C-alpha cells in the first residue's frame, strides 16, 4: 500500500506541472492585459508609461520566458507580487482569505456527509417509498437549480421576507464590541446562508449516488447470505453493505473538494464574503496574472490531494487494495 501511495504522490508532480502550463497559457489568451485595464481610462497614461508598466510586470517577454520565470519562483513557493496598485505579495493576499474559504467548505462538507449518507441509506432500504420519492424530487430540484439562483432565493426568503439572517458580509459593524459568544453567534448568522446554499446543492447529488450504490450492494449474494444466517437487519446494512457502498462516495468526496472551492466564487461574490472565491473573481476581472495563477495552483493541488485522499479512503474501506 505504501509503495502504491508513493507512486501516486510521484505522479502528482508532472500532473501539477501540466496543469500550470495549460493554465498559464489560457489566462494569457484572454482579451485585455493588466496594463490596458489600468491605463485605458487614464488620459495621462502615455505609451511610454504603458511600456514601462509592461517591463515592470515582465509582460514584454515571450510567453515561454514568462512561464519559466514564474516556474523558477514557484520552485521556492514564491507566488510573486500582485499586479494591483498596492503591489502586495500574492501569498499575503491569499493568506488573509484562505482560512475563511476553507472553513466554509469544511462546514459544507460536514453537513453534506452527515445528511447525504443517512438519506441515501434510508432511501435504498425502502425503495419507492414516500421518503424515496420525496428525496428523488428534492434531487431533481437540486440538480436543476443554478447556484446563483438558489443564493438569491435564500437571500430573498431568509434575509428579506423573514429577516432572520444577514445577507452579506462576514461580520456586523459592531463586531469588535461584542462579547466572545456574541461574536460566535454573529459569525454563525453571517455564514449560515452561503453554507446552507452550498450544502443543498452538494447534498442533492451525494445522496443520490449513495442511494444507487447501496441499491447495488444490497442485491449482492453475500448480503443475501448474511440475512439467511439470521443477522439483524441493522448489522447487515451498516456493517456489511454500507462499507462497500461507500467506495463511489469516497471518489466523489475527493473530487468535490476543488468543486466546492470553485463554487465558492459564486456564493462569496453574491454574499460579499471576503474569501478566496471573491478574491479570484476580482483577480480575473483585473487580469492579475500572479494572483490568478496562485489560486489555480492551490485549486489544482487540492484536486490532486483529493484524488490521493480518495485512494487512501479506498484502501481503508477495501482490504483488497491494502493487500494488493
QUIKABEL-V851645 format. One record per backbone hydrogen bond with DSSP energy under -1.0 kcal/mol. NH is the residue of the N-H (numbers start at 1). CO is the residue of the C=O. Records with the same first field share a line. If there is no record, write none. Layout:
NH=CO + CO
This chain:
5=1
6=2
7=3
8=4
9=5
10=6
11=7
15=11
16=12
17=13
18=14
19=15
20=16
21=17
22=18
23=19
24=20
25=21
26=22
27=23
37=33
38=34
39=35
40=36
42=39
45=42
50=46
51=47
52=48
53=49
54=50
55=51
56=52
57=53
59=54
66=62
67=63
68=64
69=65
70=66
71=67
72=68
73=69
74=70
75=71
76=73
77=74
78=73
82=88
87=84
90=80
93=89
94=90
95=91
96=92
97=94
98=94
101=97
102=98
103=99
104=100
105=101
106=102
107=103
108=104
109=105
110=106
111=107
112=108
113=109
114=110
115=111
116=112
117=113
119=115
120=116
121=117
122=118
123=119
124=120
125=121
126=122
129=126
133=129
134=130
135=131
136=132
137=133
138=134
139=135
140=136
141=137
142=138
143=139
144=140
145=141
150=146
151=147
152=148
153=149
154=150
155=151
156=152
157=153
158=154
159=155
160=155
161=156
162=157
164=158
165=158
169=271
175=172
177=174
178=175
183=179
184=180
185=181
186=182
187=183
188=184
189=185
190=186
191=187
195=191
196=192
197=193
198=194
199=195
200=196
201=197
202=198
203=199
204=200
206=202
207=203
208=204
209=205
210=206
211=207
212=208
213=209
214=210
215=211
216=212
217=213
218=214
220=217
224=220
225=221
226=222
227=223
228=224
229=225
230=227
231=226
236=232
237=233
238=234
239=235
240=235
241=236
242=237
245=241
246=242
247=244
250=246
251=247
252=248
253=249
254=250
255=251
256=252
260=256
261=257
262=258
263=259
264=260
265=262
267=263
268=264
269=265
270=266
271=267
273=268
275=273
279=275
280=276
281=277
282=278
283=279
284=280
285=281
286=282
288=283
289=287
292=288
293=289
294=290
295=291
296=292
297=293
298=294
299=295
300=296
301=297
302=298
303=299
304=300
305=301
306=302
307=303
308=304
309=305
310=306
311=307
312=308
313=309
314=310
315=311
316=312
317=313
318=314
321=318
323=319
324=320
